[in-house]
Amino acid sequence: MKLPPVEYEAPTTVAEALGLLTEHQDEASVLAGGQSLIPLLALRLARPAMLVDINGLRELSGMSLTGGWLAVGAMTREYIAEESPVVAESVPLLAAALPLIGHEAIRSRGTIGGSLAHGDPAAELPAVALALDAEFVVRSQSGERIIPAAEWFEGYLTTSRRPDELLVEVRFPRAGPGTGVAFLEVARRHGDFAIVGLAASLTLADGLIGDARLALAGVSDIPVRAVDAEHLLFGQRPSDDLFEEAARRVAAVIDPPADLHGSSEYRRKLAATLVRRGLQAAAADAGERR
Protein backbone atom coordinates (compact mmCIF):
# COMPACT_ATOMS: atom_id res chain seq x y z
CA MET A 1 0.00 0.00 0.00
CA LYS A 2 1.14 3.54 -0.70
CA LEU A 3 1.66 5.96 2.13
CA PRO A 4 -0.77 8.86 2.53
CA PRO A 5 0.44 12.35 1.56
CA VAL A 6 2.64 13.77 4.31
CA GLU A 7 5.15 16.57 4.72
CA TYR A 8 8.70 15.39 5.32
CA GLU A 9 11.66 16.96 7.11
CA ALA A 10 15.08 15.42 7.77
CA PRO A 11 16.85 17.56 10.39
CA THR A 12 20.61 17.27 10.74
CA THR A 13 20.83 18.36 14.37
CA VAL A 14 18.86 17.60 17.52
CA ALA A 15 18.16 21.30 17.94
CA GLU A 16 16.58 21.40 14.48
CA ALA A 17 14.47 18.34 15.24
CA LEU A 18 13.25 19.87 18.49
CA GLY A 19 12.30 23.03 16.66
CA LEU A 20 10.14 21.04 14.25
CA LEU A 21 8.45 19.13 17.08
CA THR A 22 7.77 22.37 18.95
CA GLU A 23 6.29 23.94 15.83
CA HIS A 24 4.08 21.03 14.75
CA GLN A 25 3.29 19.33 18.11
CA ASP A 26 0.66 16.56 17.71
CA GLU A 27 0.70 16.90 13.93
CA ALA A 28 4.25 15.50 13.72
CA SER A 29 5.50 11.92 14.03
CA VAL A 30 9.14 11.01 14.58
CA LEU A 31 10.59 8.56 12.05
CA ALA A 32 13.42 6.46 13.49
CA GLY A 33 13.80 2.93 12.13
CA GLY A 34 10.30 3.04 10.65
CA GLN A 35 9.59 -0.64 11.36
CA SER A 36 6.37 0.25 13.22
CA LEU A 37 5.45 3.69 11.89
CA ILE A 38 5.63 2.95 8.17
CA PRO A 39 3.16 0.01 8.35
CA LEU A 40 0.80 2.16 10.43
CA LEU A 41 0.95 4.87 7.77
CA ALA A 42 0.38 2.37 4.98
CA LEU A 43 -2.70 0.99 6.75
CA ARG A 44 -3.95 4.53 7.49
CA LEU A 45 -3.84 3.79 11.21
CA ALA A 46 -1.62 6.85 11.69
CA ARG A 47 -2.16 10.11 9.79
CA PRO A 48 0.42 12.70 10.86
CA ALA A 49 0.73 15.88 8.84
CA MET A 50 4.53 15.73 9.04
CA LEU A 51 7.27 13.14 9.39
CA VAL A 52 10.40 14.25 11.24
CA ASP A 53 13.09 11.83 10.06
CA ILE A 54 15.87 11.63 12.69
CA ASN A 55 18.03 9.05 10.89
CA GLY A 56 20.59 11.77 10.20
CA LEU A 57 21.14 12.50 13.89
CA ARG A 58 24.30 10.46 14.41
CA GLU A 59 24.80 11.96 17.86
CA LEU A 60 21.85 9.82 19.04
CA SER A 61 23.61 6.56 18.14
CA GLY A 62 26.03 4.58 20.28
CA MET A 63 26.43 3.12 23.76
CA SER A 64 28.55 4.00 26.76
CA LEU A 65 29.09 2.79 30.32
CA THR A 66 28.58 5.60 32.82
CA GLY A 67 28.80 4.70 36.47
CA GLY A 68 26.26 1.98 37.14
CA TRP A 69 24.43 2.50 33.84
CA LEU A 70 24.63 1.48 30.21
CA ALA A 71 23.52 4.55 28.25
CA VAL A 72 22.08 3.68 24.83
CA GLY A 73 21.45 6.38 22.25
CA ALA A 74 17.88 6.32 21.00
CA MET A 75 18.95 5.82 17.37
CA THR A 76 21.18 2.81 18.15
CA ARG A 77 20.15 0.02 15.80
CA GLU A 78 18.93 -3.13 17.50
CA TYR A 79 21.43 -5.35 15.68
CA ILE A 80 24.32 -3.21 16.93
CA ALA A 81 23.21 -3.71 20.52
CA GLU A 82 22.53 -7.40 19.85
CA GLU A 83 26.10 -7.97 18.69
CA SER A 84 27.74 -5.81 21.36
CA PRO A 85 29.88 -7.60 24.00
CA VAL A 86 29.35 -4.55 26.23
CA VAL A 87 25.59 -5.15 26.25
CA ALA A 88 26.05 -8.88 26.86
CA GLU A 89 28.31 -8.23 29.83
CA SER A 90 26.61 -5.23 31.43
CA VAL A 91 22.89 -5.78 30.71
CA PRO A 92 22.44 -9.50 29.96
CA LEU A 93 18.63 -9.30 30.05
CA LEU A 94 18.68 -6.81 27.18
CA ALA A 95 21.09 -9.08 25.31
CA ALA A 96 18.76 -12.05 25.84
CA ALA A 97 15.74 -10.20 24.45
CA LEU A 98 17.23 -8.57 21.37
CA PRO A 99 17.52 -11.70 19.15
CA LEU A 100 13.77 -12.31 19.59
CA ILE A 101 12.77 -8.99 18.02
CA GLY A 102 11.28 -9.65 14.58
CA HIS A 103 13.81 -10.87 12.02
CA GLU A 104 17.36 -9.80 11.18
CA ALA A 105 16.13 -7.38 8.52
CA ILE A 106 13.91 -5.66 11.07
CA ARG A 107 16.68 -5.45 13.67
CA SER A 108 19.05 -3.98 11.07
CA ARG A 109 16.76 -0.92 10.78
CA GLY A 110 14.85 -0.93 14.04
CA THR A 111 16.19 1.23 16.87
CA ILE A 112 16.22 0.84 20.64
CA GLY A 113 14.56 4.21 21.14
CA GLY A 114 12.05 3.67 18.37
CA SER A 115 10.73 0.46 19.89
CA LEU A 116 10.46 1.98 23.35
CA ALA A 117 8.87 5.20 22.09
CA HIS A 118 6.32 3.14 20.14
CA GLY A 119 5.52 1.23 23.33
CA ASP A 120 3.85 -1.88 21.96
CA PRO A 121 2.88 -3.94 25.05
CA ALA A 122 3.64 -7.21 23.25
CA ALA A 123 7.17 -6.14 22.28
CA GLU A 124 10.31 -7.33 24.01
CA LEU A 125 12.11 -4.09 24.89
CA PRO A 126 9.28 -2.49 26.91
CA ALA A 127 9.21 -5.55 29.20
CA VAL A 128 13.00 -5.41 29.59
CA ALA A 129 12.96 -1.69 30.39
CA LEU A 130 10.21 -2.12 32.97
CA ALA A 131 11.85 -5.12 34.62
CA LEU A 132 15.17 -3.29 35.00
CA ASP A 133 13.78 0.12 36.02
CA ALA A 134 15.39 1.76 33.01
CA GLU A 135 15.40 5.53 32.62
CA PHE A 136 14.26 7.48 29.56
CA VAL A 137 15.97 10.77 28.73
CA VAL A 138 13.76 13.11 26.70
CA ARG A 139 14.73 16.54 25.43
CA SER A 140 12.77 19.59 24.35
CA GLN A 141 13.64 23.20 23.69
CA SER A 142 13.01 23.91 27.37
CA GLY A 143 15.43 21.25 28.64
CA GLU A 144 15.69 17.56 29.56
CA ARG A 145 13.56 15.23 31.64
CA ILE A 146 14.45 11.79 33.00
CA ILE A 147 11.42 9.51 33.15
CA PRO A 148 11.54 6.17 35.01
CA ALA A 149 10.23 3.15 33.14
CA ALA A 150 7.37 2.76 35.64
CA GLU A 151 6.04 6.14 34.44
CA TRP A 152 6.90 5.84 30.75
CA PHE A 153 4.16 3.44 29.58
CA GLU A 154 0.74 5.07 29.95
CA GLY A 155 -1.52 2.99 27.70
CA TYR A 156 -1.67 1.12 24.42
CA LEU A 157 1.03 2.66 22.16
CA THR A 158 1.03 5.67 24.50
CA THR A 159 3.98 6.97 26.51
CA SER A 160 4.60 9.99 28.71
CA ARG A 161 6.71 11.70 26.05
CA ARG A 162 5.19 15.07 25.21
CA PRO A 163 4.63 16.12 21.57
CA ASP A 164 7.49 18.63 21.69
CA GLU A 165 9.95 16.15 23.22
CA LEU A 166 12.39 13.74 21.61
CA LEU A 167 13.62 10.54 23.25
CA VAL A 168 17.41 10.87 23.07
CA GLU A 169 18.75 8.15 25.37
CA VAL A 170 17.73 5.09 27.39
CA ARG A 171 19.71 4.12 30.48
CA PHE A 172 19.78 0.53 31.71
CA PRO A 173 21.27 -0.34 35.12
CA ARG A 174 24.26 -2.65 34.93
CA ALA A 175 23.72 -6.15 36.29
CA GLY A 176 25.42 -6.97 39.57
CA PRO A 177 27.48 -10.07 40.37
CA GLY A 178 25.47 -13.29 40.55
CA THR A 179 22.70 -12.02 38.30
CA GLY A 180 21.04 -14.55 36.00
CA VAL A 181 18.48 -13.70 33.35
CA ALA A 182 16.00 -15.24 30.95
CA PHE A 183 13.73 -13.85 28.28
CA LEU A 184 11.05 -16.29 27.13
CA GLU A 185 8.08 -15.83 24.85
CA VAL A 186 5.43 -17.76 22.97
CA ALA A 187 4.54 -16.53 19.48
CA ARG A 188 2.64 -18.01 16.54
CA ARG A 189 5.90 -18.14 14.60
CA HIS A 190 9.41 -16.77 14.94
CA GLY A 191 9.46 -13.03 14.39
CA ASP A 192 5.84 -12.40 15.39
CA PHE A 193 4.94 -10.35 18.41
CA ALA A 194 4.66 -12.46 21.54
CA ILE A 195 1.31 -13.84 22.62
CA VAL A 196 2.92 -13.69 26.07
CA GLY A 197 6.51 -12.81 26.91
CA LEU A 198 8.53 -12.75 30.12
CA ALA A 199 11.62 -10.80 31.19
CA ALA A 200 13.13 -12.41 34.29
CA SER A 201 16.19 -11.51 36.36
CA LEU A 202 17.45 -13.06 39.62
CA THR A 203 20.46 -12.08 41.68
CA LEU A 204 21.79 -14.74 44.06
CA ALA A 205 24.02 -14.13 47.08
CA ASP A 206 25.02 -16.97 49.39
CA GLY A 207 22.40 -19.16 47.76
CA LEU A 208 19.53 -16.73 48.46
CA ILE A 209 17.62 -14.46 46.08
CA GLY A 210 18.74 -10.91 46.79
CA ASP A 211 16.88 -9.32 43.88
CA ALA A 212 14.07 -10.58 41.65
CA ARG A 213 12.57 -8.84 38.63
CA LEU A 214 9.69 -10.07 36.49
CA ALA A 215 7.90 -8.20 33.71
CA LEU A 216 5.32 -9.57 31.29
CA ALA A 217 4.52 -8.66 27.70
CA GLY A 218 1.22 -9.32 25.96
CA VAL A 219 -0.99 -9.48 29.05
CA SER A 220 -2.27 -5.88 29.20
CA ASP A 221 -2.23 -2.60 27.28
CA ILE A 222 1.19 -1.90 28.82
CA PRO A 223 3.97 -4.21 30.03
CA VAL A 224 3.22 -5.49 33.52
CA ARG A 225 5.59 -5.83 36.49
CA ALA A 226 4.85 -8.85 38.71
CA VAL A 227 5.56 -7.08 42.00
CA ASP A 228 3.78 -9.57 44.29
CA ALA A 229 5.79 -12.47 42.91
CA GLU A 230 9.01 -10.47 43.23
CA HIS A 231 8.30 -9.87 46.92
CA LEU A 232 7.65 -13.59 47.41
CA LEU A 233 11.01 -14.50 45.90
CA PHE A 234 13.14 -12.02 47.85
CA GLY A 235 15.34 -13.64 50.46
CA GLN A 236 14.30 -17.18 49.54
CA ARG A 237 16.36 -20.12 48.33
CA PRO A 238 15.53 -21.05 44.71
CA SER A 239 13.36 -24.15 44.41
CA ASP A 240 10.75 -25.59 42.09
CA ASP A 241 8.06 -25.15 44.75
CA LEU A 242 8.96 -21.48 45.21
CA PHE A 243 8.87 -20.84 41.48
CA GLU A 244 5.56 -22.68 41.16
CA GLU A 245 4.05 -20.42 43.82
CA ALA A 246 5.41 -17.33 42.07
CA ALA A 247 3.81 -18.50 38.83
CA ARG A 248 0.49 -19.05 40.62
CA ARG A 249 0.58 -15.54 42.08
CA VAL A 250 1.26 -13.99 38.69
CA ALA A 251 -1.64 -15.87 37.09
CA ALA A 252 -3.95 -14.78 39.90
CA VAL A 253 -3.41 -11.04 39.42
CA ILE A 254 -3.28 -10.56 35.64
CA ASP A 255 -6.31 -10.13 33.38
CA PRO A 256 -4.99 -10.62 29.84
CA PRO A 257 -6.95 -9.55 26.76
CA ALA A 258 -8.51 -12.09 24.41
CA ASP A 259 -8.08 -12.04 20.63
CA LEU A 260 -7.88 -14.42 17.69
CA HIS A 261 -4.52 -15.73 18.96
CA GLY A 262 -5.81 -16.86 22.33
CA SER A 263 -8.34 -16.42 25.11
CA SER A 264 -7.66 -14.59 28.34
CA GLU A 265 -7.41 -17.91 30.18
CA TYR A 266 -4.94 -19.26 27.63
CA ARG A 267 -2.70 -16.22 28.11
CA ARG A 268 -2.99 -16.56 31.88
CA LYS A 269 -1.78 -20.16 31.71
CA LEU A 270 1.01 -19.21 29.31
CA ALA A 271 2.15 -16.49 31.71
CA ALA A 272 2.29 -18.94 34.63
CA THR A 273 4.28 -21.45 32.58
CA LEU A 274 6.74 -18.80 31.39
CA VAL A 275 7.24 -17.47 34.92
CA ARG A 276 8.05 -20.93 36.23
CA ARG A 277 10.40 -21.78 33.38
CA GLY A 278 11.93 -18.31 33.28
CA LEU A 279 12.79 -18.37 36.97
CA GLN A 280 14.36 -21.80 36.63
CA ALA A 281 16.44 -20.61 33.69
CA ALA A 282 17.45 -17.36 35.44
CA ALA A 283 18.49 -19.24 38.58
CA ALA A 284 20.61 -21.64 36.52
CA ASP A 285 22.15 -18.70 34.67
CA ALA A 286 22.96 -16.96 37.96
CA GLY A 287 24.73 -20.09 39.17
CA GLU A 288 26.89 -20.11 36.05
CA ARG A 289 27.82 -16.41 36.41
CA ARG A 290 29.13 -16.64 39.99
KETORKOL-601504 format. One line per field, with one value per residue (C-alpha): residue number from 0; residue in one letter; x, y, z. Coordinates in steps of 0.001 Angstrom, whole numbers. Layout:
BEGIN
seq <- [NUM | ...]
type <- [a | ...]
x <- [X | ...]
y <- [Y | ...]
z <- [Z | ...]
//
This chain:
BEGIN
seq <- [0 | 1 | 2 | 3 | 4 | 5 | 6 | 7 | 8 | 9 | 10 | 11 | 12 | 13 | 14 | 15 | 16 | 17 | 18 | 19 | 20 | 21 | 22 | 23 | 24 | 25 | 26 | 27 | 28 | 29 | 30 | 31 | 32 | 33 | 34 | 35 | 36 | 37 | 38 | 39 | 40 | 41 | 42 | 43 | 44 | 45 | 46 | 47 | 48 | 49 | 50 | 51 | 52 | 53 | 54 | 55 | 56 | 57 | 58 | 59 | 60 | 61 | 62 | 63 | 64 | 65 | 66 | 67 | 68 | 69 | 70 | 71 | 72 | 73 | 74 | 75 | 76 | 77 | 78 | 79 | 80 | 81 | 82 | 83 | 84 | 85 | 86 | 87 | 88 | 89 | 90 | 91 | 92 | 93 | 94 | 95 | 96 | 97 | 98 | 99 | 100 | 101 | 102 | 103 | 104 | 105 | 106 | 107 | 108 | 109 | 110 | 111 | 112 | 113 | 114 | 115 | 116 | 117 | 118 | 119 | 120 | 121 | 122 | 123 | 124 | 125 | 126 | 127 | 128 | 129 | 130 | 131 | 132 | 133 | 134 | 135 | 136 | 137 | 138 | 139 | 140 | 141 | 142 | 143 | 144 | 145 | 146 | 147 | 148 | 149 | 150 | 151 | 152 | 153 | 154 | 155 | 156 | 157 | 158 | 159 | 160 | 161 | 162 | 163 | 164 | 165 | 166 | 167 | 168 | 169 | 170 | 171 | 172 | 173 | 174 | 175 | 176 | 177 | 178 | 179 | 180 | 181 | 182 | 183 | 184 | 185 | 186 | 187 | 188 | 189 | 190 | 191 | 192 | 193 | 194 | 195 | 196 | 197 | 198 | 199 | 200 | 201 | 202 | 203 | 204 | 205 | 206 | 207 | 208 | 209 | 210 | 211 | 212 | 213 | 214 | 215 | 216 | 217 | 218 | 219 | 220 | 221 | 222 | 223 | 224 | 225 | 226 | 227 | 228 | 229 | 230 | 231 | 232 | 233 | 234 | 235 | 236 | 237 | 238 | 239 | 240 | 241 | 242 | 243 | 244 | 245 | 246 | 247 | 248 | 249 | 250 | 251 | 252 | 253 | 254 | 255 | 256 | 257 | 258 | 259 | 260 | 261 | 262 | 263 | 264 | 265 | 266 | 267 | 268 | 269 | 270 | 271 | 272 | 273 | 274 | 275 | 276 | 277 | 278 | 279 | 280 | 281 | 282 | 283 | 284 | 285 | 286 | 287 | 288 | 289]
type <- [m | k | l | p | p | v | e | y | e | a | p | t | t | v | a | e | a | l | g | l | l | t | e | h | q | d | e | a | s | v | l | a | g | g | q | s | l | i | p | l | l | a | l | r | l | a | r | p | a | m | l | v | d | i | n | g | l | r | e | l | s | g | m | s | l | t | g | g | w | l | a | v | g | a | m | t | r | e | y | i | a | e | e | s | p | v | v | a | e | s | v | p | l | l | a | a | a | l | p | l | i | g | h | e | a | i | r | s | r | g | t | i | g | g | s | l | a | h | g | d | p | a | a | e | l | p | a | v | a | l | a | l | d | a | e | f | v | v | r | s | q | s | g | e | r | i | i | p | a | a | e | w | f | e | g | y | l | t | t | s | r | r | p | d | e | l | l | v | e | v | r | f | p | r | a | g | p | g | t | g | v | a | f | l | e | v | a | r | r | h | g | d | f | a | i | v | g | l | a | a | s | l | t | l | a | d | g | l | i | g | d | a | r | l | a | l | a | g | v | s | d | i | p | v | r | a | v | d | a | e | h | l | l | f | g | q | r | p | s | d | d | l | f | e | e | a | a | r | r | v | a | a | v | i | d | p | p | a | d | l | h | g | s | s | e | y | r | r | k | l | a | a | t | l | v | r | r | g | l | q | a | a | a | a | d | a | g | e | r | r]
x <- [0 | 1138 | 1663 | -765 | 443 | 2637 | 5153 | 8703 | 11657 | 15081 | 16845 | 20609 | 20829 | 18856 | 18156 | 16579 | 14474 | 13246 | 12298 | 10145 | 8453 | 7774 | 6288 | 4084 | 3290 | 663 | 698 | 4250 | 5496 | 9141 | 10589 | 13420 | 13799 | 10304 | 9592 | 6369 | 5447 | 5633 | 3164 | 804 | 955 | 382 | -2700 | -3947 | -3842 | -1624 | -2161 | 425 | 732 | 4534 | 7274 | 10400 | 13095 | 15874 | 18030 | 20593 | 21139 | 24303 | 24804 | 21851 | 23614 | 26025 | 26427 | 28555 | 29087 | 28580 | 28803 | 26262 | 24432 | 24626 | 23524 | 22079 | 21448 | 17880 | 18955 | 21183 | 20147 | 18935 | 21429 | 24324 | 23210 | 22531 | 26104 | 27744 | 29881 | 29355 | 25594 | 26046 | 28315 | 26612 | 22892 | 22441 | 18628 | 18682 | 21090 | 18759 | 15737 | 17231 | 17522 | 13771 | 12766 | 11276 | 13810 | 17356 | 16133 | 13911 | 16683 | 19052 | 16762 | 14846 | 16185 | 16224 | 14563 | 12051 | 10726 | 10456 | 8872 | 6321 | 5519 | 3852 | 2877 | 3640 | 7170 | 10310 | 12111 | 9284 | 9210 | 12998 | 12961 | 10212 | 11852 | 15168 | 13781 | 15392 | 15398 | 14261 | 15966 | 13761 | 14734 | 12767 | 13643 | 13011 | 15430 | 15692 | 13563 | 14446 | 11416 | 11539 | 10233 | 7370 | 6036 | 6895 | 4165 | 736 | -1516 | -1668 | 1030 | 1030 | 3978 | 4599 | 6714 | 5187 | 4627 | 7492 | 9952 | 12387 | 13622 | 17405 | 18747 | 17728 | 19706 | 19776 | 21271 | 24257 | 23720 | 25418 | 27480 | 25472 | 22701 | 21038 | 18483 | 16000 | 13725 | 11054 | 8085 | 5432 | 4535 | 2643 | 5902 | 9413 | 9465 | 5841 | 4936 | 4659 | 1305 | 2920 | 6506 | 8534 | 11616 | 13134 | 16192 | 17447 | 20459 | 21791 | 24016 | 25022 | 22399 | 19534 | 17618 | 18740 | 16883 | 14069 | 12567 | 9689 | 7902 | 5322 | 4522 | 1219 | -994 | -2273 | -2230 | 1190 | 3974 | 3218 | 5592 | 4852 | 5560 | 3782 | 5787 | 9015 | 8302 | 7646 | 11010 | 13139 | 15345 | 14304 | 16364 | 15533 | 13359 | 10754 | 8063 | 8962 | 8870 | 5561 | 4047 | 5410 | 3810 | 492 | 577 | 1257 | -1637 | -3945 | -3413 | -3285 | -6306 | -4992 | -6947 | -8507 | -8084 | -7875 | -4523 | -5813 | -8336 | -7658 | -7413 | -4935 | -2703 | -2986 | -1777 | 1010 | 2149 | 2290 | 4276 | 6741 | 7242 | 8046 | 10399 | 11928 | 12787 | 14356 | 16441 | 17453 | 18490 | 20613 | 22150 | 22959 | 24728 | 26894 | 27816 | 29127]
y <- [0 | 3540 | 5961 | 8858 | 12346 | 13769 | 16574 | 15387 | 16956 | 15422 | 17560 | 17271 | 18359 | 17595 | 21299 | 21403 | 18336 | 19867 | 23033 | 21043 | 19125 | 22365 | 23944 | 21035 | 19332 | 16559 | 16903 | 15503 | 11921 | 11007 | 8561 | 6460 | 2927 | 3038 | -638 | 255 | 3695 | 2949 | 6 | 2162 | 4868 | 2371 | 991 | 4529 | 3785 | 6846 | 10112 | 12700 | 15882 | 15731 | 13136 | 14248 | 11829 | 11627 | 9054 | 11775 | 12495 | 10458 | 11959 | 9822 | 6556 | 4585 | 3125 | 3998 | 2791 | 5598 | 4696 | 1980 | 2501 | 1485 | 4548 | 3685 | 6380 | 6323 | 5815 | 2814 | 17 | -3128 | -5352 | -3208 | -3715 | -7397 | -7973 | -5813 | -7601 | -4551 | -5154 | -8882 | -8230 | -5232 | -5775 | -9496 | -9304 | -6806 | -9082 | -12054 | -10202 | -8570 | -11703 | -12308 | -8990 | -9653 | -10868 | -9800 | -7383 | -5662 | -5445 | -3977 | -921 | -927 | 1230 | 841 | 4206 | 3667 | 456 | 1979 | 5197 | 3140 | 1233 | -1883 | -3937 | -7211 | -6143 | -7330 | -4095 | -2492 | -5548 | -5409 | -1688 | -2116 | -5116 | -3287 | 119 | 1756 | 5534 | 7484 | 10767 | 13110 | 16539 | 19592 | 23198 | 23912 | 21251 | 17563 | 15231 | 11794 | 9508 | 6167 | 3148 | 2758 | 6143 | 5838 | 3443 | 5069 | 2986 | 1124 | 2656 | 5667 | 6967 | 9986 | 11700 | 15075 | 16117 | 18634 | 16150 | 13736 | 10539 | 10871 | 8154 | 5093 | 4120 | 527 | -339 | -2648 | -6146 | -6965 | -10068 | -13291 | -12017 | -14546 | -13703 | -15239 | -13846 | -16285 | -15830 | -17758 | -16527 | -18010 | -18140 | -16766 | -13027 | -12404 | -10350 | -12456 | -13841 | -13693 | -12813 | -12746 | -10799 | -12415 | -11511 | -13057 | -12081 | -14738 | -14133 | -16972 | -19157 | -16731 | -14462 | -10909 | -9317 | -10577 | -8843 | -10066 | -8196 | -9568 | -8656 | -9316 | -9481 | -5883 | -2598 | -1896 | -4212 | -5494 | -5835 | -8852 | -7079 | -9567 | -12474 | -10473 | -9871 | -13587 | -14499 | -12016 | -13643 | -17179 | -20117 | -21047 | -24153 | -25594 | -25149 | -21478 | -20839 | -22677 | -20419 | -17334 | -18503 | -19050 | -15544 | -13995 | -15866 | -14780 | -11040 | -10563 | -10127 | -10620 | -9549 | -12094 | -12039 | -14425 | -15727 | -16863 | -16425 | -14588 | -17909 | -19261 | -16221 | -16558 | -20165 | -19207 | -16491 | -18942 | -21447 | -18804 | -17466 | -20932 | -21780 | -18306 | -18365 | -21799 | -20606 | -17361 | -19236 | -21637 | -18696 | -16958 | -20087 | -20108 | -16412 | -16642]
z <- [0 | -698 | 2130 | 2529 | 1561 | 4310 | 4719 | 5319 | 7108 | 7775 | 10391 | 10736 | 14375 | 17518 | 17939 | 14483 | 15239 | 18494 | 16657 | 14248 | 17084 | 18946 | 15833 | 14752 | 18108 | 17708 | 13929 | 13716 | 14034 | 14577 | 12049 | 13493 | 12130 | 10647 | 11365 | 13217 | 11886 | 8166 | 8350 | 10432 | 7773 | 4978 | 6745 | 7491 | 11215 | 11688 | 9789 | 10857 | 8844 | 9043 | 9392 | 11240 | 10058 | 12686 | 10887 | 10197 | 13892 | 14412 | 17861 | 19037 | 18141 | 20279 | 23764 | 26757 | 30317 | 32816 | 36473 | 37140 | 33843 | 30214 | 28252 | 24832 | 22254 | 20999 | 17373 | 18147 | 15800 | 17501 | 15682 | 16928 | 20524 | 19850 | 18687 | 21365 | 23997 | 26227 | 26254 | 26857 | 29832 | 31429 | 30706 | 29957 | 30050 | 27178 | 25308 | 25837 | 24452 | 21372 | 19154 | 19586 | 18021 | 14581 | 12019 | 11176 | 8518 | 11070 | 13669 | 11067 | 10777 | 14041 | 16868 | 20645 | 21143 | 18370 | 19886 | 23352 | 22086 | 20140 | 23335 | 21964 | 25048 | 23249 | 22285 | 24007 | 24889 | 26907 | 29197 | 29593 | 30388 | 32972 | 34625 | 34996 | 36023 | 33008 | 32621 | 29561 | 28732 | 26699 | 25434 | 24345 | 23689 | 27366 | 28640 | 29560 | 31637 | 32999 | 33148 | 35013 | 33144 | 35639 | 34445 | 30753 | 29577 | 29952 | 27696 | 24418 | 22163 | 24501 | 26510 | 28713 | 26051 | 25206 | 21571 | 21689 | 23220 | 21614 | 23254 | 23072 | 25367 | 27387 | 30485 | 31707 | 35118 | 34926 | 36290 | 39566 | 40373 | 40552 | 38297 | 36000 | 33347 | 30947 | 28277 | 27134 | 24849 | 22968 | 19483 | 16542 | 14596 | 14941 | 14393 | 15391 | 18415 | 21544 | 22617 | 26066 | 26911 | 30123 | 31186 | 34293 | 36357 | 39619 | 41681 | 44059 | 47076 | 49392 | 47755 | 48456 | 46082 | 46791 | 43880 | 41646 | 38635 | 36489 | 33710 | 31290 | 27698 | 25962 | 29052 | 29198 | 27276 | 28823 | 30030 | 33525 | 36486 | 38709 | 42003 | 44286 | 42906 | 43227 | 46917 | 47411 | 45902 | 47846 | 50461 | 49542 | 48328 | 44709 | 44407 | 42088 | 44753 | 45208 | 41478 | 41163 | 43817 | 42071 | 38829 | 40618 | 42075 | 38687 | 37086 | 39904 | 39419 | 35636 | 33380 | 29837 | 26759 | 24409 | 20634 | 17686 | 18959 | 22330 | 25109 | 28338 | 30184 | 27630 | 28108 | 31875 | 31706 | 29315 | 31714 | 34627 | 32577 | 31388 | 34919 | 36231 | 33382 | 33281 | 36969 | 36633 | 33689 | 35435 | 38582 | 36522 | 34671 | 37964 | 39171 | 36050 | 36413 | 39988]
//
